[in-house]
């Protein structure tokens, strides 16, 4: 009989993990951050290239970067990302995006047509949702989309490791719109492509932004088994 203990643990982490959008200001100890990143670094990659590197900020540096981003706001629909953003969302992708957005707005009290409220919530991206730490994820430019694809595995492993360590985490594509600012601020070389941020810390469990959960597509929308 197959032992499903490990599968159950993995499934439990996947089900309990969510994008945390409000954090306490309590810093995460360095040794826990090192464990988090080392665990995420076990993700698979093409030819074991392990293209990921992360710049992790402690609270003072997080605050400095937060102030710089808030002084130069850019929406996720524009900016200057190193990797081209999606050209659009149609069909089920559009529907899922809208549903997630309205779940968040409902949770924080933003009503339909409240542009000021939606803009205010969008700016939370550049506050890192109050997280004391953020990890700026980069990949080798020469590896192109395949390096970025490998980094997707790192992102998942990072999120699951954070959940296992009792931390909240949120991957943020919006931060990549500021690639030139980030490159200048951190001295990121041109041969590294800035992909996203992974903001993390201890979840503010009382904040309404953390009160909702997104649904997942049924297996029938994912699996096409042949033969």
Secondary structure, 3 states (H helix, E strand, C coil): CCCCHHHHHHHHHHHHCCECCCECCCCCCHHHHHHHHHHHCCCCCHHHCCCCEEEECCHHHHHHHHHHHHCCCCCCCCCCCCCCCCCCCCHHHHHHHHHHHHHHHHHHCCCCCCHHHHHHHHHHHHHHHHCCEEEEEEEEHHHHHHHHHHHHHHHHHHHHHHHHCCCEEEEECHHHHHHHHHHHHHCCCCCEEEEEEEEEECECCCCHHHCCCCCCCCHHHCCCCCC
